[in-house]
Amino acid sequence: MGSLDDMARAKLADLESRRLRRRFVETDRRAGAYVERGGRTLVSFCCNDYLNLGHDPRVIKAAQQALEVAGAGSGASRLVTGNHSLFRELEGRLARLKQADDCVVFGSGYLANLGIIPTLMQAGDLILADELSHACLLAGTHLSGAKTFRFRHNDLDHLKTLLEEHRGQARHCLIVTDGVFSMDGDLAPVNEMAELAKAHDAWFMTDDAHGIGVLGEGRGSSFLQSEKAAVSLQMGTLSKAIGSYGGYLCASQPVIDLIRTRARTLIYSTGLPPASVAASIAALDIIEAEPDYAKRPVEKARRFTRALNLAEAQSPIVPLVLGEPEVALKASTFLEEQGFLVTAIRPPTVPEGTARLRFTFTAQHKDADIDRLADLVRSHVLTRAAAE
């Protein structure tokens, strides 16, 4: 083990020297937008539970009831004995929300993307991915064996050029992108990409992890205009605005049937606990019944961007790019001292030179806390960053 430990220590020392080592910090979430850390109560501005449904009594009650009836785990892969009847209800609800034929639920969003893309794409095919797509989308492209090119972020002209240059040489073509970009908070031009995909006989897949529940009256980033965008493959997670856990794909019936029988991360993974599935169903009830509540996270984010004269928030995510990891870490520490939890995001999660604070806004953030946070960012964070 000596050489293994030596290698690990050397890599850790290198990461430490560049301020890129990561550590878990014990943090307990509470109802609303609060957490307990180090014996203090902080207002969290870094949680993806945009609607605070993870602590909603209705969601908790649904999970408790499922736990009491079905137990703590599903027991096996869904294709063996782990396909509790609640799965069918959840998949039907998601398909209806996304206006798709059918849906299949995975153990997580990461597992979904690692399973979906290699099932549909292989050697001889072409994948075109936005350069800022989530890591699991890019990992799925690598596993597929298909030839892959990354187009410049949200650059339709670059995407069109790649299609014109490479589409004719490939059997099948898939365009992939986040619907809402997790570290930047901006939106993909989904409708325009769908038109390009159609013009070049390509399939189009969006990762809507950060769009479902908060955009398009809760339906997500494919529903920002009067009609649903022509997105062939609507993937997303149940762990953000839905407040529970899991991943999903909504698509046509033949595609979902194929995924159910060939996606390795579905076939060879234990099914979600029934309590998580029941919680997701209850969360969807709330999202569909309370569309005004679903709008709040974006409204809160826009209050913050107005206060700082930043570009208007397009989603609940607002980045503040500070440059070097050390600067972002210092800013995060300062805000924590003032009672706010805002995590510093560093490479490789974001490109070199773009370390940042990533602010996320939830339905239950108090306006007074948002205003105080904006004041601190203006008077201290930005001032100190400029002096670094």
C-alpha positions as CSV (number, residue, x, y, z in Angstrom):
1,M,0.0,0.0,0.0
2,G,3.0,2.3,0.4
3,S,3.1,3.4,-3.3
4,L,-0.6,3.9,-3.4
5,D,-0.6,6.1,-0.3
6,D,2.4,8.0,-1.6
7,M,0.5,8.7,-4.9
8,A,-2.6,9.9,-3.0
9,R,-0.6,12.1,-0.7
10,A,1.3,13.7,-3.6
11,K,-2.0,14.4,-5.4
12,L,-3.6,15.9,-2.3
13,A,-0.6,18.1,-1.7
14,D,-0.8,19.4,-5.2
15,L,-4.5,20.1,-4.9
16,E,-3.9,21.8,-1.6
17,S,-1.2,24.1,-3.1
18,R,-3.7,25.2,-5.7
19,R,-6.6,25.7,-3.3
20,L,-8.5,22.9,-5.1
21,R,-8.7,20.3,-2.4
22,R,-12.3,19.5,-1.4
23,R,-13.6,18.5,2.1
24,F,-16.9,17.5,3.5
25,V,-18.3,19.9,6.1
26,E,-20.9,18.6,8.4
27,T,-24.1,20.6,7.7
28,D,-27.6,19.8,8.7
29,R,-30.5,21.3,6.7
30,R,-33.5,22.7,8.4
31,A,-36.9,23.8,7.2
32,G,-37.0,26.9,5.0
33,A,-33.7,28.2,3.8
34,Y,-31.7,27.4,7.0
35,V,-28.8,25.1,7.9
36,E,-26.9,24.2,11.0
37,R,-23.1,24.3,10.7
38,G,-20.5,24.5,13.4
39,G,-23.1,25.2,16.1
40,R,-24.5,28.2,14.1
41,T,-27.7,28.7,12.1
42,L,-27.0,30.0,8.6
43,V,-29.2,31.2,5.8
44,S,-28.3,28.9,2.9
45,F,-27.9,30.3,-0.6
46,C,-26.4,27.2,-2.1
47,C,-29.1,24.6,-2.0
48,N,-30.9,23.2,-5.1
49,D,-34.1,22.5,-3.2
50,Y,-35.6,25.5,-5.0
51,L,-39.2,25.1,-3.7
52,N,-38.1,23.9,-0.2
53,L,-40.2,20.8,-0.8
54,G,-37.7,18.5,0.9
55,H,-39.1,19.8,4.2
56,D,-42.7,20.3,3.2
57,P,-45.0,18.4,5.6
58,R,-47.1,17.0,2.7
59,V,-44.0,15.6,1.1
60,I,-42.7,14.2,4.3
61,K,-46.1,12.6,5.2
62,A,-46.2,10.9,1.8
63,A,-42.7,9.5,2.3
64,Q,-43.5,8.3,5.8
65,Q,-46.6,6.5,4.7
66,A,-44.7,4.7,1.9
67,L,-41.9,3.9,4.4
68,E,-44.3,2.3,6.8
69,V,-46.0,0.2,4.1
70,A,-43.2,-0.7,1.7
71,G,-40.1,-0.5,3.9
72,A,-36.8,1.4,3.7
73,G,-35.5,-0.1,0.4
74,S,-36.7,-1.5,-2.9
75,G,-34.8,-4.8,-2.5
76,A,-33.4,-5.3,-6.0
77,S,-33.1,-3.9,-9.5
78,R,-36.5,-2.7,-10.9
79,L,-36.4,-5.6,-13.4
80,V,-36.0,-8.2,-10.7
81,T,-38.2,-7.4,-7.7
82,G,-37.7,-3.7,-7.1
83,N,-40.4,-2.1,-9.2
84,H,-42.9,-1.0,-6.6
85,S,-46.3,0.1,-7.9
86,L,-45.5,3.7,-7.0
87,F,-43.0,3.8,-9.9
88,R,-45.7,3.6,-12.5
89,E,-47.6,6.4,-10.9
90,L,-44.6,8.7,-10.7
91,E,-43.6,7.9,-14.3
92,G,-47.1,8.6,-15.5
93,R,-47.1,11.9,-13.7
94,L,-43.8,13.0,-15.1
95,A,-44.8,12.1,-18.6
96,R,-48.0,14.1,-18.3
97,L,-46.1,17.1,-16.9
98,K,-43.5,16.9,-19.7
99,Q,-46.1,16.2,-22.4
100,A,-44.4,13.0,-23.4
101,D,-45.6,9.5,-24.2
102,D,-43.9,7.8,-21.3
103,C,-41.1,8.1,-18.7
104,V,-38.6,5.9,-17.0
105,V,-37.1,6.7,-13.5
106,F,-33.4,6.0,-12.6
107,G,-31.6,5.9,-9.3
108,S,-30.1,9.4,-9.9
109,G,-29.7,12.0,-12.6
110,Y,-26.0,11.0,-13.0
111,L,-27.0,7.3,-13.5
112,A,-29.7,8.4,-16.0
113,N,-27.2,10.2,-18.3
114,L,-24.7,7.4,-18.0
115,G,-27.4,5.0,-19.1
116,I,-29.4,6.9,-21.7
117,I,-26.7,8.1,-24.0
118,P,-24.7,4.9,-24.4
119,T,-28.0,3.0,-25.0
120,L,-28.9,5.3,-27.9
121,M,-25.4,6.1,-29.4
122,Q,-22.4,4.0,-30.3
123,A,-19.4,4.0,-32.6
124,G,-20.3,5.4,-36.0
125,D,-22.7,8.0,-34.5
126,L,-22.1,11.7,-33.8
127,I,-22.7,13.6,-30.5
128,L,-22.6,17.4,-30.3
129,A,-22.5,18.7,-26.8
130,D,-22.5,22.2,-25.4
131,E,-19.1,22.8,-23.8
132,L,-20.6,23.7,-20.4
133,S,-22.9,20.6,-20.3
134,H,-23.1,18.9,-16.9
135,A,-20.3,16.4,-16.2
136,C,-22.6,13.4,-16.3
137,L,-23.8,14.4,-19.8
138,L,-20.3,14.5,-21.0
139,A,-19.4,11.3,-19.2
140,G,-22.3,9.6,-21.0
141,T,-21.0,10.7,-24.3
142,H,-17.5,9.2,-23.5
143,L,-19.1,5.9,-22.6
144,S,-21.1,5.7,-25.8
145,G,-18.1,5.4,-28.2
146,A,-19.6,7.9,-30.6
147,K,-17.5,10.6,-32.1
148,T,-18.1,13.7,-30.0
149,F,-17.5,17.4,-30.6
150,R,-18.2,20.2,-28.1
151,F,-19.7,23.4,-29.5
152,R,-19.1,26.8,-27.9
153,H,-21.5,27.6,-25.1
154,N,-25.0,28.4,-26.5
155,D,-23.4,29.2,-29.9
156,L,-25.9,28.3,-32.5
157,D,-23.6,29.2,-35.4
158,H,-20.9,26.9,-34.1
159,L,-23.4,24.1,-33.6
160,K,-24.7,24.6,-37.2
161,T,-21.2,24.5,-38.6
162,L,-20.4,21.3,-36.8
163,L,-23.7,19.8,-38.1
164,E,-22.8,20.8,-41.7
165,E,-19.3,19.4,-41.4
166,H,-19.9,16.1,-39.6
167,R,-23.6,15.1,-39.8
168,G,-23.3,13.4,-43.2
169,Q,-20.6,11.1,-42.1
170,A,-22.6,9.7,-39.1
171,R,-25.4,7.1,-38.9
172,H,-27.2,8.9,-36.1
173,C,-26.6,12.3,-34.5
174,L,-27.5,13.5,-31.0
175,I,-27.3,17.1,-29.7
176,V,-27.1,17.4,-25.9
177,T,-27.2,20.4,-23.6
178,D,-28.3,21.5,-20.2
179,G,-31.7,23.3,-20.3
180,V,-30.5,25.4,-17.3
181,F,-26.8,25.5,-16.8
182,S,-26.0,24.6,-13.3
183,M,-23.0,26.8,-12.7
184,D,-24.1,29.8,-14.8
185,G,-27.8,29.9,-14.4
186,D,-28.4,30.8,-18.0
187,L,-30.8,29.0,-20.4
188,A,-30.0,27.0,-23.5
189,P,-31.8,28.3,-26.7
190,V,-33.9,25.2,-26.7
191,N,-36.3,26.1,-29.4
192,E,-33.6,27.2,-31.9
193,M,-31.6,24.1,-31.1
194,A,-34.6,21.9,-31.8
195,E,-35.0,23.5,-35.2
196,L,-31.4,22.9,-36.0
197,A,-31.8,19.3,-34.9
198,K,-34.8,18.8,-37.1
199,A,-33.1,20.4,-40.1
200,H,-30.2,18.0,-39.9
201,D,-32.1,14.8,-38.9
202,A,-30.6,14.9,-35.4
203,W,-32.0,13.9,-32.0
204,F,-32.1,16.5,-29.3
205,M,-31.7,15.9,-25.5
206,T,-31.8,18.3,-22.7
207,D,-30.8,17.9,-19.1
208,D,-33.5,19.8,-17.2
209,A,-32.3,19.1,-13.7
210,H,-32.5,22.8,-12.8
211,G,-35.6,23.7,-14.9
212,I,-38.3,21.3,-13.8
213,G,-40.5,22.8,-11.0
214,V,-39.4,26.4,-11.5
215,L,-39.6,27.3,-15.2
216,G,-42.5,27.1,-17.7
217,E,-45.1,26.8,-14.9
218,G,-43.1,24.0,-13.4
219,R,-42.8,22.0,-16.7
220,G,-39.2,23.1,-17.3
221,S,-37.0,24.7,-19.9
222,S,-38.9,23.1,-22.9
223,F,-42.0,25.1,-22.0
224,L,-40.8,28.7,-22.1
225,Q,-42.8,29.6,-25.2
226,S,-46.4,29.1,-26.1
227,E,-45.8,25.6,-27.3
228,K,-43.5,22.9,-26.1
229,A,-40.1,22.9,-27.8
230,A,-39.4,19.8,-30.0
231,V,-37.1,18.1,-27.5
232,S,-36.9,14.3,-28.3
233,L,-35.4,13.4,-24.9
234,Q,-36.3,15.3,-21.8
235,M,-34.0,14.2,-19.0
236,G,-33.9,15.6,-15.5
237,T,-33.7,14.9,-11.7
238,L,-36.0,14.6,-8.8
239,S,-33.4,16.0,-6.4
240,K,-33.6,19.7,-7.0
241,A,-37.0,21.5,-7.1
242,I,-38.8,18.2,-6.6
243,G,-37.1,17.9,-3.2
244,S,-36.5,14.1,-3.3
245,Y,-34.1,11.9,-5.2
246,G,-33.7,10.1,-8.5
247,G,-33.5,10.8,-12.2
248,Y,-35.8,10.4,-15.2
249,L,-36.2,10.4,-19.0
250,C,-39.4,11.5,-20.7
251,A,-39.6,10.5,-24.4
252,S,-41.6,8.5,-27.0
253,Q,-42.9,5.1,-26.1
254,P,-40.4,3.1,-28.3
255,V,-37.5,5.0,-26.8
256,I,-38.6,4.5,-23.2
257,D,-39.3,0.8,-23.9
258,L,-35.7,0.5,-25.3
259,I,-34.2,2.3,-22.3
260,R,-36.1,0.0,-19.9
261,T,-34.6,-3.1,-21.4
262,R,-31.0,-1.9,-22.4
263,A,-29.8,1.0,-20.2
264,R,-27.2,-0.7,-18.0
265,T,-27.4,1.9,-15.1
266,L,-31.1,1.0,-14.8
267,I,-30.8,-2.7,-15.3
268,Y,-27.9,-3.2,-12.9
269,S,-28.9,-0.7,-10.2
270,T,-31.2,-1.2,-7.2
271,G,-34.5,0.7,-7.6
272,L,-35.2,3.9,-5.6
273,P,-36.6,3.5,-2.1
274,P,-40.4,3.7,-2.3
275,A,-40.4,6.6,0.1
276,S,-38.4,8.7,-2.3
277,V,-40.8,7.9,-5.1
278,A,-43.8,8.8,-3.0
279,A,-42.2,12.0,-2.0
280,S,-41.7,13.0,-5.6
281,I,-45.3,12.3,-6.4
282,A,-46.4,14.5,-3.5
283,A,-44.0,17.3,-4.7
284,L,-45.5,17.1,-8.2
285,D,-49.0,17.5,-6.7
286,I,-47.8,20.8,-5.1
287,I,-46.1,22.1,-8.2
288,E,-49.1,21.5,-10.4
289,A,-51.6,22.9,-7.9
290,E,-49.5,26.0,-7.0
291,P,-48.0,27.5,-10.2
292,D,-47.5,30.9,-8.5
293,Y,-45.4,29.3,-5.8
294,A,-43.2,27.7,-8.5
295,K,-42.4,31.1,-9.8
296,R,-40.9,32.4,-6.5
297,P,-37.3,31.1,-6.8
298,V,-36.7,33.1,-10.1
299,E,-38.5,36.1,-8.6
300,K,-36.2,36.0,-5.6
301,A,-33.1,35.6,-7.8
302,R,-34.2,38.7,-9.8
303,R,-34.5,40.7,-6.6
304,F,-30.9,39.9,-5.9
305,T,-29.6,40.7,-9.5
306,R,-31.6,44.0,-9.5
307,A,-29.9,45.0,-6.2
308,L,-26.5,44.4,-7.7
309,N,-27.2,45.7,-11.2
310,L,-26.4,42.3,-12.6
311,A,-28.0,40.8,-15.7
312,E,-31.5,39.7,-14.9
313,A,-31.6,36.2,-13.5
314,Q,-33.0,33.6,-15.9
315,S,-33.3,30.9,-13.3
316,P,-32.8,30.5,-9.5
317,I,-29.0,30.3,-10.1
318,V,-26.9,33.5,-10.0
319,P,-23.1,33.2,-10.4
320,L,-20.6,35.8,-9.3
321,V,-17.3,35.0,-11.1
322,L,-14.3,36.1,-9.0
323,G,-11.4,34.5,-10.9
324,E,-9.0,32.6,-8.7
325,P,-9.9,29.9,-6.2
326,E,-8.3,31.8,-3.3
327,V,-10.5,34.8,-3.9
328,A,-13.7,32.8,-4.1
329,L,-12.8,30.9,-0.9
330,K,-12.1,34.1,1.0
331,A,-15.5,35.5,-0.2
332,S,-17.3,32.4,0.9
333,T,-15.6,32.5,4.3
334,F,-16.5,36.1,4.8
335,L,-20.2,35.5,4.0
336,E,-20.3,32.6,6.3
337,E,-19.0,34.8,9.1
338,Q,-21.9,37.1,8.4
339,G,-24.4,34.3,8.6
340,F,-24.8,33.2,5.0
341,L,-23.8,29.9,3.4
342,V,-22.6,30.5,-0.2
343,T,-20.2,27.8,-1.5
344,A,-17.1,28.7,-3.6
345,I,-17.1,26.8,-6.9
346,R,-13.7,26.0,-8.3
347,P,-12.1,24.1,-11.2
348,P,-12.6,21.6,-12.5
349,T,-16.3,22.2,-11.9
350,V,-15.9,25.5,-13.7
351,P,-13.2,26.5,-16.2
352,E,-9.8,27.7,-15.0
353,G,-9.9,31.4,-14.0
354,T,-13.6,31.4,-13.4
355,A,-13.9,30.4,-9.7
356,R,-17.0,31.9,-8.3
357,L,-19.7,32.2,-5.7
358,R,-22.9,30.4,-6.9
359,F,-26.0,31.8,-5.3
360,T,-29.2,29.8,-5.5
361,F,-32.6,31.1,-4.5
362,T,-35.6,29.3,-3.0
363,A,-39.2,30.1,-2.6
364,Q,-38.9,30.6,1.1
365,H,-35.9,33.0,1.2
366,K,-36.9,36.1,3.0
367,D,-36.6,39.4,1.1
368,A,-34.7,41.0,4.0
369,D,-32.1,38.3,3.9
370,I,-31.7,38.7,0.1
371,D,-31.3,42.5,0.6
372,R,-28.7,42.1,3.3
373,L,-26.8,39.5,1.3
374,A,-26.7,41.9,-1.7
375,D,-25.4,44.7,0.5
376,L,-22.6,42.5,1.8
377,V,-21.7,41.4,-1.7
378,R,-21.6,45.0,-2.9
379,S,-19.7,46.5,0.0
380,H,-17.3,43.8,0.8
381,V,-17.0,40.9,-1.7
382,L,-16.8,42.9,-4.9
383,T,-14.6,45.5,-3.2
384,R,-12.1,42.9,-1.9
385,A,-12.2,41.0,-5.2
386,A,-11.2,44.1,-7.1
387,A,-8.3,44.7,-4.7
388,E,-6.9,41.2,-5.1
